[in-house]
């Protein structure tokens, strides 16, 4: 049961979760962070430090954010806009670097004030 980052992270990206993750499985899109389900060890450390309560276990994601469960998988399993290949499981976000693009679901969301 991997963890998922949902809509409250969009345009916030505090990155506390990245600093806390012991396996470096949290990747940065353009507007949101994404947890690689194949690299996540389900420790829950990221969930405890998220200041906007955007991180939950996939099966405990609130219904209003349920689309982010499949969307989080899609970020790694399908080619993102402007990319020919899926990200897959590169084995660590720090070496991979920011992706610079989001899934269509996240890209389509209205911009939010990052301080609100």
C-alpha positions in Angstrom: 0.0 0.0 0.0 2.0 3.0 -1.2 1.5 6.6 -0.1 0.0 9.2 -2.4 0.3 12.9 -2.6 -2.9 14.6 -3.5 -4.4 18.0 -4.5 -3.5 20.0 -1.4 0.2 19.8 -2.5 -0.6 21.5 -5.9 1.3 24.8 -6.0 2.6 24.3 -2.4 5.4 21.8 -2.7 6.8 22.4 0.8 9.3 19.5 0.2 9.4 18.5 3.9 8.3 15.1 2.7 11.4 14.8 0.5 13.7 15.6 3.4 12.0 13.0 5.5 11.8 10.2 3.0 14.5 7.5 3.8 14.4 6.0 0.3 14.3 9.1 -1.9 11.1 8.1 -3.7 9.3 11.5 -3.9 9.7 13.2 -7.3 9.0 16.8 -8.2 6.7 17.7 -11.0 6.1 21.2 -12.1 3.3 22.0 -9.6 3.1 18.9 -7.3 5.2 16.2 -5.7 4.6 12.5 -6.6 5.5 9.3 -4.7 6.9 6.5 -6.8 4.7 3.4 -5.8 7.5 1.0 -6.8 10.1 2.7 -4.6 7.9 3.6 -1.6 8.5 1.4 1.5 5.3 2.5 3.2 7.1 3.9 6.2 4.8 6.9 6.6 7.5 9.4 7.5 6.4 11.7 4.7 2.8 11.8 5.9 3.8 13.0 9.4 5.7 16.1 8.1 3.4 17.3 5.3 2.2 20.7 6.4 -0.9 20.6 4.1 -2.0 17.1 4.9 -1.7 16.1 1.2 -0.1 12.6 1.9 -2.1 9.5 2.7 -2.0 5.8 2.2 -3.5 5.1 -1.2 -6.5 3.2 0.3 -7.1 6.0 2.8 -7.1 8.9 0.4 -10.2 11.0 0.9 -12.9 10.6 -1.7 -12.5 14.1 -3.0 -8.9 13.4 -3.9 -9.3 9.7 -5.0 -8.4 10.6 -8.6 -4.9 11.3 -7.4 -4.3 7.6 -6.5 -4.4 6.5 -10.2 -2.8 9.8 -11.3 0.2 9.2 -9.0 0.7 5.8 -10.7 0.2 7.4 -14.1 3.0 9.9 -13.4 5.5 7.1 -13.4 3.9 4.5 -15.7 2.9 6.6 -18.7 4.8 9.1 -20.8 4.2 12.6 -19.5 3.4 15.5 -21.8 6.6 16.3 -23.8 8.3 13.0 -22.9 8.7 9.9 -25.1 9.1 7.4 -22.3 7.6 6.9 -18.9 9.7 7.7 -15.8 9.4 4.2 -14.4 11.5 3.5 -11.3 14.8 5.3 -11.8 15.9 4.5 -8.2 15.9 7.9 -6.6 14.5 11.3 -7.1 17.7 13.3 -6.0 19.8 11.9 -8.9 16.8 12.1 -11.3 16.1 15.7 -10.6 12.9 17.8 -11.0 10.7 16.4 -13.8 9.4 19.8 -14.7 6.0 18.6 -15.9 2.8 17.2 -14.3 0.1 14.8 -15.3 -2.8 16.2 -17.3 -5.0 16.0 -14.1 -2.6 18.3 -12.2 -1.8 20.6 -15.1 -5.5 21.3 -15.7 -6.1 22.5 -12.1 -6.5 26.2 -11.6 -3.4 27.9 -10.2 -3.4 28.4 -6.4 -1.7 30.9 -4.2 1.3 29.1 -2.8 1.1 30.9 0.5 -2.6 30.3 1.2 
